[in-house]
Amino acid sequence: SRGLGDVYKRQSHMLENLFVNAIKYSLKGSVIRLVLKEDHLILSNQMEQPITTDPEELWKPFVKGDEARTGRSGSGIGLSIVQEIMQIFGYHGSLKTEDGEFEVTIYF
């Protein structure tokens, strides 16, 4: 059985990966928005570069949003780790891009 510390550690790791991605790929000087509701959270940011990949493909390991991102540090596994942690807790998520904004929604 999972201890409470393990639950917090995994959830913290999930949130850290979401924030690191938002910071790494957001338009400099823009606002990263976090909305926390009773049954979901939304993290969104203005993108520095448009994503040329279907956003839902970004859940897969090693998939990056565009060719310009391949030169950056990072392995392309951040969102796949988020998805693994979501599955452990029975959460699910969605990714979308609209009007230059990247949005992650996690339902719990």
MIBATOR-81271 format. One record per residue (C-alpha): residue number from 0; x, y, z. Coordinates in nm, 2 decimals, padded with zeros to 4 digits. Layout:
MIBATOR-81271
[atom NUM,[X,Y,Z]]
...
end
This chain:
MIBATOR-81271
[atom 0,[00.00,00.00,00.00]]
[atom 1,[00.11,00.35,-00.07]]
[atom 2,[00.20,00.58,00.22]]
[atom 3,[00.07,00.93,00.23]]
[atom 4,[00.43,01.06,00.17]]
[atom 5,[00.45,00.86,-00.15]]
[atom 6,[00.12,01.00,-00.27]]
[atom 7,[00.25,01.36,-00.21]]
[atom 8,[00.58,01.28,-00.37]]
[atom 9,[00.42,01.14,-00.69]]
[atom 10,[00.17,01.43,-00.71]]
[atom 11,[00.45,01.68,-00.65]]
[atom 12,[00.66,01.52,-00.93]]
[atom 13,[00.36,01.54,-01.17]]
[atom 14,[00.30,01.91,-01.09]]
[atom 15,[00.68,01.99,-01.11]]
[atom 16,[00.69,01.83,-01.46]]
[atom 17,[00.39,02.04,-01.57]]
[atom 18,[00.54,02.36,-01.44]]
[atom 19,[00.89,02.29,-01.58]]
[atom 20,[00.73,02.24,-01.93]]
[atom 21,[00.53,02.56,-01.89]]
[atom 22,[00.83,02.76,-01.79]]
[atom 23,[01.06,02.61,-02.06]]
[atom 24,[00.82,02.66,-02.35]]
[atom 25,[00.63,02.97,-02.26]]
[atom 26,[00.67,03.31,-02.43]]
[atom 27,[00.92,03.51,-02.22]]
[atom 28,[00.74,03.76,-02.00]]
[atom 29,[00.41,03.59,-02.03]]
[atom 30,[00.19,03.46,-01.75]]
[atom 31,[00.15,03.09,-01.66]]
[atom 32,[-00.20,03.03,-01.54]]
[atom 33,[-00.31,02.76,-01.29]]
[atom 34,[-00.68,02.71,-01.23]]
[atom 35,[-00.76,02.46,-00.95]]
[atom 36,[-01.12,02.33,-00.94]]
[atom 37,[-01.28,02.06,-00.72]]
[atom 38,[-01.24,01.79,-00.98]]
[atom 39,[-00.97,01.92,-01.22]]
[atom 40,[-00.68,02.16,-01.27]]
[atom 41,[-00.58,02.36,-01.57]]
[atom 42,[-00.23,02.48,-01.64]]
[atom 43,[-00.19,02.71,-01.94]]
[atom 44,[00.07,02.93,-02.10]]
[atom 45,[00.14,03.14,-02.41]]
[atom 46,[00.37,02.93,-02.63]]
[atom 47,[00.71,03.07,-02.74]]
[atom 48,[00.69,02.85,-03.06]]
[atom 49,[00.38,02.70,-03.21]]
[atom 50,[00.34,02.32,-03.18]]
[atom 51,[00.34,02.14,-03.51]]
[atom 52,[00.25,01.80,-03.35]]
[atom 53,[-00.10,01.70,-03.24]]
[atom 54,[-00.10,01.81,-02.87]]
[atom 55,[-00.23,01.47,-02.76]]
[atom 56,[00.08,01.31,-02.91]]
[atom 57,[00.29,01.49,-02.65]]
[atom 58,[00.18,01.23,-02.39]]
[atom 59,[00.40,00.98,-02.57]]
[atom 60,[00.76,00.95,-02.46]]
[atom 61,[01.02,01.14,-02.66]]
[atom 62,[00.76,01.33,-02.87]]
[atom 63,[00.84,01.70,-02.88]]
[atom 64,[00.61,01.97,-03.01]]
[atom 65,[00.82,02.10,-03.30]]
[atom 66,[01.16,02.07,-03.46]]
[atom 67,[01.29,02.38,-03.28]]
[atom 68,[01.25,02.20,-02.94]]
[atom 69,[01.48,01.91,-03.03]]
[atom 70,[01.78,02.13,-02.97]]
[atom 71,[01.68,02.22,-02.62]]
[atom 72,[01.77,02.04,-02.31]]
[atom 73,[01.51,01.78,-02.21]]
[atom 74,[01.43,01.43,-02.31]]
[atom 75,[01.07,01.47,-02.42]]
[atom 76,[00.95,01.24,-02.14]]
[atom 77,[00.80,01.50,-01.90]]
[atom 78,[00.44,01.46,-02.01]]
[atom 79,[00.47,01.08,-02.04]]
[atom 80,[00.58,01.08,-01.67]]
[atom 81,[00.28,01.30,-01.59]]
[atom 82,[00.06,01.05,-01.77]]
[atom 83,[00.21,00.75,-01.58]]
[atom 84,[00.14,00.93,-01.25]]
[atom 85,[-00.21,01.02,-01.35]]
[atom 86,[-00.28,00.65,-01.43]]
[atom 87,[-00.16,00.54,-01.09]]
[atom 88,[-00.42,00.77,-00.92]]
[atom 89,[-00.69,00.71,-01.18]]
[atom 90,[-00.67,01.06,-01.32]]
[atom 91,[-00.69,01.15,-01.69]]
[atom 92,[-00.58,01.45,-01.88]]
[atom 93,[-00.61,01.64,-02.20]]
[atom 94,[-00.37,01.87,-02.40]]
[atom 95,[-00.48,02.14,-02.64]]
[atom 96,[-00.34,02.44,-02.82]]
[atom 97,[-00.55,02.74,-02.92]]
[atom 98,[-00.47,03.09,-03.02]]
[atom 99,[-00.10,03.04,-02.93]]
[atom 100,[-00.18,02.90,-02.59]]
[atom 101,[-00.09,02.55,-02.46]]
[atom 102,[-00.33,02.41,-02.21]]
[atom 103,[-00.31,02.09,-01.99]]
[atom 104,[-00.61,01.98,-01.80]]
[atom 105,[-00.59,01.71,-01.54]]
[atom 106,[-00.92,01.55,-01.41]]
[atom 107,[-00.92,01.38,-01.08]]
end
